[in-house]
Amino acid sequence: MHNIPLNLLLIIILALTFDFINGFHDTANAIATSVSTRVLTPRTAIFMSAVFNFFGAMINTKVAKTIGHEIVDPKFVTQNLVLAAVIAAILWDLITWWWGIPSSSSHAIIGGLVGAAIAATKSLADINWIGFVKKIVLPLIVSPILGFVFGYLFMMILYILFAKVHPTIVNRYFSKFQILSAMWMAYSHGSNDAQKSMGIITMALVGSGILNEFVVPDWVKFTCALAMALGTSVGGWRIIKTMGIKIIKLAPINGFAAETGAALTIQFATHIGAPVSTTHVISSSIMGVGACKKFSAVRWGVARNIVIAWVLTIPMCALLGAIISILISWIA
């Protein structure tokens, strides 16, 4: 870690800051339903989420490789390009956190990378558009749909299985089961989301010549996992309120179905190296659970705002990334 250029050190610090922000921005992914159903106290839920986020982040690096190696042609990657992308993603995360909108930190960094690369190279040819569509756009579209479908199906199955069981008994048992599903959701979030910063830092290390090939160092895995866990421990109460309360009123059995459906979707995406939005997956899974219960039970106005943020994140962050890239080039 000695003799690191100043701009590379700045990238590492900002990437870890992004991971920290991602942690408190996306805390709601794992704990909103558990807190809103009163299965866990906020303090316990946050601690549990932080621990499982950390362990999930240490598992594999497929998503990191997609972010750092398969979107922008590596030979055009510079430290200023990476710096612009990270700043754009941080700004977008802070803006959406302030307004309590569950946006995607994953797609914020991807949009920032694409915009910064286009501005830096003044060409569209240096983006791997086939990989971008295959690994980014398709999962972006498909994953919330899968989250909705899985949430709906899990809830339907549970309704059928427990239709004749007294609600008090159902709540008693699913208060325990939901703790397990929240753990899985936190683990899944860490296994997908923390890898974005791993990819960014490793991309910068390769671009600076410190690494000869794209292999995520162990110290990068550990520091990114730790930064996300620390961010998670802070909490993101604005978004927790949106997801756990405003979309639909949840009981423990509903929370279990939503978290299980979302975690299954995220685990599949992580397995194929697709950086999906854990925020949008759990949001859509909650909507699927609500639609199964009663279509009108879902507050579709809130859902509409989430979808708007979902659609806007990549283009807005691409614009931010391009502007910041140009400003950095002027300053440099």
Disulfide bonds with the S-S distance in Angstrom:
none
